[in-house]
Amino acid sequence: MTASERVINHALLALFRAVQRIEPGHIFKAHRVGVRGHQLDPSQMPDYSPFIRGQGITCKTIFDCTVPWALKSRFERAPFADVDPRPFAPDYLAKRAKKP
C-alpha cells in the first residue's frame, strides 16, 4: 500500500468514526435536496430513484463532525501521516523550487 493510499484510508476511517460517534441525525446531519450534481453519474438519474426530479439532480448529505466545545477534552484529532507530494505533482513542485 502506498503512502497516499494509507492517508486516504486513514482519512476515510476517521470520517466513518466521526459519523458513527455523532449519530443524532436531527442535530448533526443536514440534507440539501435538489442540488445540481454530475449529469453522467448513474445514481443521479430519475431511473435510479423516483425522488430524483431530473438528470443530474441529487440530494447531498452534510455531516457536521465538529467537536462540541464543552467536550473538547474528550476528543483526539486523528494524526496526519507524512506524505511525499513529489509523485503527485512533480512538475508543479519543480517549478516552485526554481522560483526565488
Long-range contacts (C-beta under 8 A, 24 or more apart in sequence): 3-81, 3-82, 3-83, 3-84, 4-83, 4-87, 4-88, 6-81, 7-80, 7-81, 7-83, 10-78, 10-81, 11-78, 14-78, 15-63, 15-65, 18-63, 18-65, 19-63, 19-65, 22-63, 22-64, 22-65, 28-63, 28-64, 28-65, 29-61, 29-62, 29-63, 29-64, 30-61, 30-62, 30-64, 31-59, 31-60, 31-61, 31-62, 32-59, 32-60, 32-61, 32-62, 33-59, 34-59, 35-59, 35-60
